[in-house]
Amino acid sequence: MRQWLEGFLPEETDVLLDKLYEYRKSLKGDFDQKIVAMNALKEKLLEKND
């Protein structure tokens, strides 16, 4: 299953996941505040791709 999935995922996926992990660790506040921050980052990234 893993090999099958790796065939569809870009090679940069590991780097992206590491960066997201570091970003999540840097967030302060409770769970709800972290969700708001992550959603804001997602929206910002999506705007760049339009």
Buried (B, 14 or more C-beta within 10 A) or exposed (E): EEEEEEEEEEEEEEEEEEEEEEEEEEBEEEEEEEEEBBEEBEEEEEEEEE
